[in-house]
Amino acid sequence: MANVAVVGAQWGDEGKGKVVDIYGRHAEVIVRYQGGNNAGHTLVVDGKKVVLHLIPAAALHENKTCVIANGVVVDPEIFLQELQSLQEKGYLRSSKVSIGDRAHVIMPYHKTLDQLREKRKDSTAIGTTGRGIGPAYSDKTSRIGIRVGDLLNPAYLKARIEESLVEKNVLLEQLYGHAPFDALELTEKMIALGEKLRPFVTDANTLIHGAIAEDKKILFEGAQGALLDIDQGTYPFVTSSNTTSGGACTGAGIPPRAIHEIVAIVKAYTTRVGAGPFPTEQLNEVGERLQTVGAEFGATTGRKRRCGWLDLVALRHSRNVNGFTGLAITKLDVLSGLKEIQVCTAYEYKGKTFKTLPSELAALEQAKPIYKTLKAWSETVTELTDLDKLPVALGDYIKFIEEELEVRTVLLSVGPDRKQTLEVRNPFVRA
């Protein structure tokens, strides 16, 4: 049996939640390895929509072990709210959710700082969700962060909060004109939250490595998309963690050889939420149609997603840094009925042609996309259940993507519901 990592191949919102839910049927252990509650995974089960932010999407299946690993930043209040909401909907009756004790905590001051930074008039807004993810990761890197395990040690927690607030309160008061946090009040609040989390806190490394030793099928679930990776993405318009497949190794604490398949979730077109370069964005009727038909609104923020044609330049970069072994192409139904489909195969910038993503921000912002026009299909595909009955133009579109990326398809999504899925190959079964 194989262990599978699922990564978003673009700027997020590719439909990872649905794919992880589908693959959750096969997996025994599901590990969320990075990000925080700035990521929203939307699932539609029997016509009912469920949005998850921290708890792995496969938790909607029973008899699963779900792990929020050490690479995630955890907002305790959001976790508890999400857990209660799922239980009220009838989920998690036999599945267990655990949080790694080394995972870092999103503190109230992280959220406050995040929101204040985005509002500053003299700064460039990145377009964050204001959920405190960036400041939490900053503290982690600066070695002044607070970990989930620290919440269970009152004396140590108090000292860590006092140490952190020395700097935070000066920043809040002097730069932003905001009221400071009271160390004692905040400590008491976090101790109380820690007690509520206690039943879920575990040594995630031991749990995950035990599953590997027992040859259990493990699904590693990422958040956001590869082009938002802090090291490999369109910096500075990125998130604060490693969203690529390598992030599964560091976030879950596993060696690269523990991952056998890397499935890339590729939306049939391209979207982006927030600020940042987007060479194939369509500020016209096509973009509006994709946004409307595709219901392109952020699951976490409700913000409209910017929409454009599929970008193979960006996807080649994503393929290179992730090592895709299979493509899961989503939202193919949204393209039904278009007159034609365009695909960006290269960029032109200052007389040079780029086949993969340049690092220079100006090149990304000013690049002229070079398009190839493909035939569209008029047929509705949401009821498809047989790969042999794909419209010819749709089959050609998929084949074109496969050939350009030199990666074969493992799954096709033709609608939001679980049932609207065509599985080409099961990545959990090793050849």
Buried (B, 14 or more C-beta within 10 A) or exposed (E): BBBBBBBBBBBBBBBBBBBBBBBBEBBBBBBBBBBBBBBBBBBBBEEEEBBBBBBBBBBBBEEBBBBBBBBBBBBBBBBBBBBEBBEEEEBBEEBBBBBBBBBBBBBBBBBBBBBBBBEEEEEEEBBBBBBBBBBBBBBBEEEBBBBBBBBBBBEEBBBBBEEBBEEBBEBBEEEBEBEEBEBEEBBEBBBEBBEBBEEBBBBBBEBBBEBBEEEBBBBBBBBBBBBBBBEBBBBEBBBBBBBBBBBBBBBBBBEEEBBBBBBBBBBBBBBBBBBBBBBBBBEEEBBEBBBEBBEBBBBBBEEEBBBBBBBBBBBBBBBEBBBBBBBBBBBBBBBBEBEEBBBBBBBEBEEEEBEBBBEEBEBBEBBEBBBBEBBBBEBEBEEBEEEEEBBEBBBBBBEBBBEBBEBBBBBBBBBBBBBBBBBBBBBBEEE
